[in-house]
Amino acid sequence: MSDLKNTDAHEWSDLHAEIQDWLAGYADGELDEHHTALVEAHLAGCETCQHDVERQRILSERLQMIPTPGLSADFDGRLDIALANAPVGGKGPSGRRRMTNLKRWLSSLRPSVVIGSGGWAVALVLAAVLLMPSVTPDNINRIPMVSDVLNDYQRVALEELPIQAGSSEVSPPLPWANSRVLATWMTRVGGEPAQAYAMRQGNSLVIQYRISERVFFRDPDVRQAVARAGDFRTRADQLEVLGLPMEDSGLLVVAPAGNMPAVSEATTGAS
């Protein structure tokens, strides 16, 4: 009898986990009749999933209220031209040029920071991070915004960091102690303009992307993760992606695997 009870409990646990994967689609009305019936039957006896569905619906309603951002035709045109002139992914520069670009980027940092006591060890770690194998959209994640930021991170790693005057004085959306902004630039994430902030955190290159709230909450899996845990996390090969809802925007942070700064260590002033 005990074995039978354990089997029933295990089967119910498996069903519960599977149903939870469908809740976001159920809240958005995207499930077929068969899966809708299964979810509704489960909801009748599961208070936890009832609360999850309610959170999903609240997020969906908020998402529908977000207005489409309006950009001037001039700004949008200049952004399209800049993106069109960028090198196409997959046709990256040769290894020799990559090393030259990396050397120039490292040289642009303060010599006292990079080439000091143990400085070359720091430089070698940065080289290992920036010269990691390319990540392609086919094997990373089906969520467009995640693919976009990973591709942009790789583009920056293969080319030159777009150093801008005054970048070190810019405050990123989520500042961390003992880190500084190396560069900022405009890109596109999820088909809409986004602001990128490249930071040196310890020995790693970390890039934050401030994106529109509409793009951030577009995918049901992201909404479900935020409803449950308050953030969204995924990993692709040697990179990690952290997604956080911000005030009137979303934030995606890309860092080498195992080197994602803790949100709890962020300094005050994040918006």
C-alpha positions as CSV (number, residue, x, y, z in Angstrom):
1,M,0.0,0.0,0.0
2,S,2.9,2.3,0.8
3,D,4.5,1.7,-2.6
4,L,1.2,2.5,-4.3
5,K,0.9,5.8,-2.4
6,N,4.4,6.7,-3.3
7,T,3.7,5.9,-7.0
8,D,0.6,8.0,-7.0
9,A,2.4,10.9,-5.3
10,H,5.2,10.7,-7.9
11,E,2.8,10.7,-10.8
12,W,0.9,13.6,-9.4
13,S,4.2,15.5,-9.0
14,D,5.1,14.8,-12.6
15,L,1.7,16.0,-13.8
16,H,1.9,19.1,-11.7
17,A,5.3,20.0,-13.1
18,E,4.1,19.5,-16.7
19,I,0.9,21.5,-16.1
20,Q,3.0,24.4,-14.8
21,D,4.9,24.5,-18.1
22,W,1.5,25.1,-19.8
23,L,0.2,27.8,-17.5
24,A,1.7,30.8,-19.4
25,G,0.1,29.6,-22.7
26,Y,-3.2,28.9,-20.9
27,A,-3.2,32.5,-19.4
28,D,-2.6,33.9,-22.9
29,G,-5.3,31.6,-24.5
30,E,-2.6,29.9,-26.7
31,L,-3.4,26.2,-25.8
32,D,-5.5,23.9,-27.9
33,E,-8.8,22.4,-26.5
34,H,-7.1,19.2,-25.3
35,H,-4.4,20.9,-23.2
36,T,-6.9,23.6,-22.1
37,A,-9.1,20.9,-20.6
38,L,-6.2,19.2,-18.9
39,V,-5.1,22.5,-17.3
40,E,-8.6,23.5,-16.1
41,A,-9.1,20.0,-14.6
42,H,-5.8,20.4,-12.7
43,L,-6.7,24.0,-11.6
44,A,-9.9,22.8,-10.0
45,G,-7.8,21.0,-7.3
46,C,-4.5,22.9,-7.2
47,E,-4.4,26.2,-5.4
48,T,-0.8,26.8,-6.2
49,C,-1.4,26.7,-9.9
50,Q,-4.4,28.9,-9.5
51,H,-2.2,31.6,-8.0
52,D,0.4,31.1,-10.8
53,V,-2.3,31.6,-13.5
54,E,-3.6,34.7,-11.7
55,R,0.0,36.2,-11.7
56,Q,0.3,35.3,-15.4
57,R,-2.9,37.2,-16.2
58,I,-1.8,40.2,-14.3
59,L,1.4,40.3,-16.2
60,S,-0.4,39.9,-19.5
61,E,-2.8,42.7,-18.7
62,R,0.0,45.0,-17.8
63,L,1.9,44.1,-21.0
64,Q,-1.2,45.0,-23.1
65,M,-1.3,48.4,-21.4
66,I,2.3,49.3,-22.4
67,P,2.1,51.8,-25.3
68,T,4.2,51.2,-28.4
69,P,7.3,53.5,-28.1
70,G,7.4,56.2,-30.7
71,L,10.7,57.1,-32.3
72,S,11.4,59.9,-34.7
73,A,11.9,58.8,-38.3
74,D,15.3,60.5,-38.3
75,F,16.5,58.6,-35.3
76,D,15.1,55.3,-36.5
77,G,16.8,55.8,-39.9
78,R,20.2,56.6,-38.4
79,L,19.9,53.5,-36.2
80,D,19.1,51.3,-39.1
81,I,22.0,52.6,-41.1
82,A,24.4,52.0,-38.3
83,L,23.1,48.4,-37.8
84,A,23.3,47.8,-41.6
85,N,26.9,48.8,-41.7
86,A,27.9,46.5,-38.9
87,P,29.8,43.3,-39.9
88,V,27.5,40.3,-40.6
89,G,27.6,37.6,-37.9
90,G,29.3,34.4,-39.1
91,K,31.8,36.3,-41.2
92,G,34.0,37.3,-38.3
93,P,37.5,38.6,-38.6
94,S,40.5,36.3,-38.7
95,G,42.1,35.1,-35.5
96,R,45.0,37.5,-36.0
97,R,42.7,40.5,-36.4
98,R,40.7,39.4,-33.3
99,M,43.9,39.3,-31.3
100,T,44.9,42.7,-32.6
101,N,41.5,44.2,-31.7
102,L,41.7,42.5,-28.2
103,K,45.1,43.9,-27.6
104,R,44.0,47.4,-28.6
105,W,40.9,47.0,-26.3
106,L,43.1,45.9,-23.4
107,S,45.5,48.8,-24.1
108,S,42.6,51.2,-23.8
109,L,42.1,50.3,-20.2
110,R,44.2,52.0,-17.6
111,P,47.7,50.4,-17.6
112,S,47.8,50.5,-13.8
113,V,44.6,48.4,-13.8
114,V,45.5,45.8,-16.5
115,I,49.3,45.6,-16.5
116,G,50.0,45.8,-12.8
117,S,50.7,43.2,-10.2
118,G,49.3,40.1,-11.8
119,G,47.9,42.3,-14.5
120,W,48.8,40.0,-17.3
121,A,46.8,37.2,-15.6
122,V,43.8,39.5,-15.8
123,A,44.5,40.2,-19.4
124,L,44.7,36.4,-20.2
125,V,41.4,35.8,-18.5
126,L,39.8,38.6,-20.5
127,A,41.3,37.1,-23.7
128,A,39.8,33.7,-22.8
129,V,36.4,35.3,-22.3
130,L,36.4,37.3,-25.5
131,L,37.8,34.6,-27.7
132,M,35.4,31.9,-26.7
133,P,33.7,30.0,-29.5
134,S,30.8,31.7,-31.3
135,V,27.3,31.1,-30.2
136,T,24.6,30.7,-32.9
137,P,20.9,31.3,-32.5
138,D,20.1,27.7,-33.5
139,N,21.6,26.2,-30.3
140,I,21.0,28.8,-27.7
141,N,17.4,29.8,-27.0
142,R,14.2,30.2,-29.0
143,I,13.5,33.5,-27.2
144,P,14.4,36.3,-29.7
145,M,15.5,38.8,-27.2
146,V,18.0,36.3,-25.7
147,S,19.4,35.4,-29.1
148,D,19.8,39.1,-29.8
149,V,21.8,40.0,-26.7
150,L,24.0,36.9,-27.0
151,N,24.7,37.7,-30.7
152,D,25.5,41.3,-29.7
153,Y,27.9,40.2,-26.9
154,Q,29.7,38.0,-29.4
155,R,29.9,40.8,-32.0
156,V,31.5,43.1,-29.4
157,A,33.9,40.3,-28.4
158,L,35.0,39.7,-32.0
159,E,35.3,43.3,-32.9
160,E,36.4,46.4,-31.0
161,L,34.6,47.6,-27.9
162,P,33.1,51.0,-29.0
163,I,34.9,53.2,-26.5
164,Q,33.1,56.5,-26.0
165,A,34.2,59.7,-24.2
166,G,32.7,59.9,-20.8
167,S,31.5,56.3,-20.8
168,S,33.2,55.6,-17.4
169,E,31.0,58.3,-15.9
170,V,27.7,56.7,-17.1
171,S,25.7,54.9,-14.6
172,P,24.4,51.5,-15.8
173,P,20.8,50.3,-15.0
174,L,22.2,47.9,-12.3
175,P,25.5,49.2,-10.9
176,W,27.8,46.9,-8.9
177,A,30.6,47.9,-6.6
178,N,34.1,47.8,-8.0
179,S,32.9,47.9,-11.6
180,R,32.9,50.6,-14.2
181,V,31.3,51.2,-17.6
182,L,33.7,50.8,-20.4
183,A,31.4,51.8,-23.3
184,T,27.8,52.3,-24.2
185,W,26.0,52.0,-27.6
186,M,22.6,51.5,-29.2
187,T,21.5,48.2,-30.7
188,R,18.3,46.4,-31.3
189,V,16.8,43.7,-29.1
190,G,13.5,42.0,-30.0
191,G,13.1,44.4,-33.0
192,E,13.2,47.5,-30.9
193,P,16.0,50.0,-29.9
194,A,18.0,49.0,-26.8
195,Q,20.9,50.6,-24.8
196,A,23.9,48.5,-24.1
197,Y,26.4,49.1,-21.2
198,A,29.7,47.2,-21.3
199,M,31.3,46.8,-17.9
200,R,34.4,45.3,-16.5
201,Q,33.4,43.3,-13.4
202,G,36.5,41.7,-11.9
203,N,38.2,39.8,-14.7
204,S,35.0,39.5,-16.8
205,L,33.3,41.5,-19.5
206,V,29.6,41.9,-18.5
207,I,27.1,43.7,-20.8
208,Q,23.8,45.1,-19.6
209,Y,21.0,45.7,-22.1
210,R,18.1,48.0,-21.1
211,I,15.2,47.0,-23.3
212,S,11.5,48.0,-23.6
213,E,9.1,46.5,-21.1
214,R,7.0,45.2,-24.0
215,V,9.9,43.2,-25.4
216,F,10.9,41.9,-22.0
217,F,7.5,40.4,-21.2
218,R,6.7,39.3,-24.7
219,D,7.5,35.6,-24.2
220,P,5.2,33.6,-21.9
221,D,8.1,31.6,-20.5
222,V,9.7,34.9,-19.3
223,R,6.5,36.0,-17.7
224,Q,6.1,32.7,-15.9
225,A,9.7,32.8,-14.6
226,V,9.3,36.4,-13.4
227,A,5.9,35.5,-11.7
228,R,7.6,32.6,-9.8
229,A,11.0,33.8,-9.0
230,G,11.2,37.6,-9.8
231,D,13.7,37.1,-12.6
232,F,14.5,35.1,-15.7
233,R,17.7,33.1,-16.2
234,T,19.1,30.9,-19.0
235,R,22.5,29.7,-20.1
236,A,24.0,29.1,-23.6
237,D,27.3,27.3,-23.8
238,Q,29.8,29.6,-22.0
239,L,27.4,32.5,-21.4
240,E,24.7,33.2,-18.9
241,V,21.8,35.6,-19.3
242,L,19.9,37.2,-16.4
243,G,16.6,39.0,-17.0
244,L,15.2,41.5,-14.5
245,P,12.0,43.6,-14.7
246,M,12.9,47.3,-14.1
247,E,10.8,50.4,-13.7
248,D,9.1,50.9,-17.1
249,S,11.7,48.7,-18.8
250,G,13.5,45.4,-18.8
251,L,17.1,44.5,-18.2
252,L,19.1,41.6,-19.7
253,V,22.6,41.0,-18.4
254,V,25.1,38.8,-20.3
255,A,28.2,37.4,-18.5
256,P,30.6,34.5,-18.9
257,A,29.2,31.3,-17.2
258,G,30.0,31.3,-13.5
259,N,30.8,35.0,-13.4
260,M,27.3,36.6,-13.3
261,P,27.4,39.2,-10.6
262,A,24.8,38.7,-7.8
263,V,21.8,40.9,-7.9
264,S,22.0,41.3,-4.1
265,E,25.5,42.9,-4.6
266,A,24.2,45.7,-6.7
267,T,24.7,49.1,-5.2
268,T,21.9,51.6,-4.6
269,G,20.7,53.7,-7.5
270,A,19.5,51.1,-10.0
271,S,16.4,52.2,-11.8
